[in-house]
Each structure stands twice: as structure tokens, then as C-alpha cells.
Amino acid sequence: MIAPLSQRAWQLAYVLVVVCGALVVAVSLRQMIAEPVPLSWFVLAGLTVVSGAATLRLPNAPVSFSISDSFTITAALLFGPAAGAVIVTIDTLVISRQLARRELRVRRLAFNVAVPALAMWVAAHGFFLGAGVGPLIADERPVAGLLLPLLLFTAGYFILNTAVVACAIAFEQRQNPADIWRRHFLPLWVGHFGGGSVAAILITLVHSRGADWTALALVAGIPLVFYAMFKNVLGRVQDQLVHLEDVNKMHVATIETLAHAIDAKDQVTHGHLRRVQVRAKQLAIALGIDDSGDRRALEAASLLHDLGKLAVPEHILNKPGKLTAAELEVMRRHASIGADILSSMDFSYPVVPIVRHHHENWDGTGYPRGLRGEQIPLGARILAVVDCYDALTSDRPYRPKMSSEEAVAVLQERSGTMYEPRVVDTFVRLLAAEPADTHPAPGPAAFTLISETMQSDAARRVTSAGVVDPGLLGIMLDAGVALGRRPHDIGDLTHSAVSQLMPAMSTAIYLYDPATDSMTAEHVSGRYVSALKGMVIPFGQRVSGWVAAQRSSIRNSDAALDLGSLTMRLSPPPRTCLSAALQLDGVVVGAITIYSASAEPFTEYHAAIVDVLAPRIAAACAGRQEPAAGRDVADLQTRRAS
């Protein structure tokens, strides 16, 4: 990004350029009117008009040029700066007429006329002063002795003309002028220096034929050859750009598909990739990354940086507790694995280095290569900061989410060691400028879940009118009443109810003890009673401890994440589990976890049923009398029917 320039300063610069250009044109016209104009100048003017009508436009850039430079440069060298300024003004007006379909405004037209006239006038004066000669129509020195001044004249005219226009475009688009000039104007040097070469040939012919104007007409075909060549080249460039756009669309579709696969694999980071992409793009802009390829690379890498996790076993990826050294080593491989997978995709922008190195640390202690400082790609440095912030402010199985302030404090603490200080500081400023998040956090919403998910569940649970099946009402009503009357049988009563509604092999109710900050399986029913009864899980760890700490629920999680190695000693081994927090008046009582031997057996419908039963179970665990859960379902039926 360019440094901000005040509107007033820009207006002053614009006025200065237009006024100087107008003065140059006015003085030049006066000089030409006061002195006789040779016929050769009018021939050059005619050729300029003809060639100026044959304009070429650069693809995907607000830049047009013509092949008329050969004649405008010849006019300036033969007849002096004034003749050159007037003829280049004519050339600009002709080109502007060709662009009239775009409704060129007077303000822009004035600027477009002023810049080339001013550039030609200054460059021509520099040529004559540096070469120590006068207009070459009268001074017939050999052109061979003027090659260096001619080269400097052409370079000066080219740089002055294009640099001022590049600055104007950069101001309008809030981009770096050097980048604009390099991308859109630097390739035009061939036309300008080709024009200078043709001008040297024309001047040589004029000298050899005694200023015969027919010499100019004989060489007029040379610029037309240039025009045909450029038009052919630009046509090919346009075809390549169309092809590149098609390839980019294919890459985007592939990236989106892979991102969905990553999100589906990692149950606890849903939405993480999209949030990281949005913030990484904002941070890249704030850091001044103007190159479109680098920006696209970062946007793609933001979605694909966790691609390697597809090769990480789920019991490691979704483990609620702390990873062992061996598990951590497996997890760390995801950066290299993801980069290796993407290497075969042949991206047209550097996605792979960002994915491979997004876990490198600023002080060289990261992985996989141990790069440090500027050795780490800038995109990877950006992604590392944004990825960390989103991870810290998201719930994970092994810890609750942090507030934005706490996450920022962590980033600042790691600044200079794990993360580049400049990137951290810029990101913190962006966060401070963000409006406060007013979106409510999604809750369990058991009633809504039941009413919505029933429509897509088995027809035996829903009537054609969308009312809850009386069979379900009866089961939950009986369970609620029984829990109120016989709280000491909470485990058997709960399992009896849920096993009629879902494929429950075993039901365990873990109760939280604040003194030890752990949860114990106090009520177990179904299979595995002897194995699970009395099992202790640290609060916040494994699946049951995590859902209790987060006061949330999780379904179809790997049972091994909750039971560990015990899973392999059970027959048949449980494969998945559904777990929900138990809380009463905002106080955590524990968690209920239902184990199944089936793969992904639990639906949102099942999770919603447990959410409805959970308050009653929590009340029974606390020895309190609460409204039966059946009333909640009956109330749901009333709401649904209405």
C-alpha cells in the first residue's frame, strides 16, 4: 500500500501537472505559429493521426498505447521541442477520441494531454542540451554520433510519461506506484525504444535525401509492422489470461472441496478454516501485500493449511486430553504431508511453501525445517498468527476458549519468539478496530433441534402433521416421572429410556467433584458396568470431561477418546459415543455419555433427546425435584402443532 496522500495534496499535484502541460502546449503553439512550418512536419502529423488511431489495450489493465511514438519522436528531433510537444498533443487527442466510448471525463482528458506534452518537451530539451546540437532538420550531423543522447532522450520520455500516469492510477486504486509501473508500464519500453529506432532511421533517410518528405512516407510501413506484431502478441496474452482464469476457477473448486473434507475430519474446528481465511486476507492487505499472486496463495493456504490432518488418526486429532510425545510427533507431520499433497496440484502461486512452513517459529524453534526470521515465507508468518488466534478463541476438547483479550495477550507474549513482531502488532491493531461481536453464541436449543431434526428422521417418529410421535412422548414422560420418584435408580432408568430411542449399548453418568476437580462414573447401566463403574476422568479432559467443562454436547466422537486403552479390553468394543453436560441452575453436575458399538449411530435428533432429559437427570443426581422431562416434550408438541 502507498502511504496515504491527502486529497488536497493530490489535487495540488494534479493541478500543477495540468497547468505546466497547458503552458508547454501554449508556448509550443505560439512558437510554431511564429515560425514557418515545413511540409515534412505536416506529413509526420498525418502519419501520427493514422497510427494513433491504431491503438492497443493491455489486457486487464487501464492502459492503452499506440505505434505513433516513431513519428512524435522524429518530429521532436527534427524540428525541436515545440514541434514534438504539439504533435504528441495531437496524438493524445486522437487516442482519446478512440476511447470516447468510455465517456472520458474532461478532468482526465486534461491530465492525459498534459503529461505526454510535458514529458516530450522536457526530454527533447534534455537531448539538445546534452548533445550540443540544434533541431536535426538543419543540423545534419551523423545519427551514429548521437546514439547515446538519443537513447537517453527516449528513456527520459518513456519514464516521465509513464511514471506520472502510474502515480495517478496508484492514487486512485490506493496501490504502490512502483508496482503499478512495473506491472503495466514497464513492458511498454519496447514500443518507445522501437519508436526511437525508427526515428533514427527516418532522420538518416531525411538527411540522405535532402529533407525529402517522401522518405517519411517510404518508412511509414515499419510502425505498422510493429502494430501487427504487438496485436498478435496481445491476442495470445489475452488467450492465456482466459486459460489462467479457467485454471484458477478449477483450483478454487478443488480448494473448497478439500476444505470441506478437512472440516469434516476435524470435529472440533468446524468453521476454523473459513475464519482464518477471512482474517488472513485482511492482515495481508494491512501489511501491504499488493501482489495478487501472493494474496491468492495466502487465501488458498488458509483453507488448505490443515490438509495434512486427513492423514492423522482421528483418536489423535480429536483427543480431548494432552497428546503424548509420540502422538505430538504424528500431529506435527501434517504440515509436511499437506504440502507434499499440494505439490502435485501445480498451483500458479506459492501455496505450498505457506502450508509447509506455517508452524515455523520466528526464533527458529518451529517445524518442520526450523526456519527463522525472514527465511519463513511472509504468508506463513501471517497464517501462523491468525491460526493461533482463532484456535485460542475457539472451544477445544482439551480446554475452553479464551476471550479475545486473553488471546491477544498470548500473541503478544509470543511475539519475537514464535511470531514476527510486525505481524502481531498489525493484527492486534486490526482486532482493536473491529466492531464488537454482537452475534449470540449458538446454544444447544434442544426444543428447536427436536422439532427440526424430527422431519428428517425415521417416519415412525413423526406424523404427517409434524407432531411428535406419542410413543416418544410416553417413553420420555415415563422416564421423567420415574426419575423424580426413584432418583437412586437414575442409571437404570436413564439407560432404559435412551436404549428405546437410540442404539445405546451402555450409559454412564459422571458426577463432578469440585474438591478433586474430576468426574467419577457413579451410575452405569447396560454393558461394561464392572469396567466403567468408578472410572475417574479429569475435569476438562477426554470427551466426558470436555463436554462438562464446555457445558455443551458432542455426538459420534470416537469412544477411545473417552475410554482410552480400556476400549480394546471390552467386548464388543464401543466405537462411538454421545455425551452431554449435566448442569442445574448454571452449576455443572457432571456429564452423561452413551456408548454404542455402531459407527456414527447418533443423529442430531438423538442429541436433542438427551438435551431434554439432561436437566431432569441433573436434578435427580442432586436429589432435587424438577418438572418431569415429559412436560418439556408435551410443551414442544404444543409449540410444534401451533
Disulfide bonds with the S-S distance in Angstrom:
none
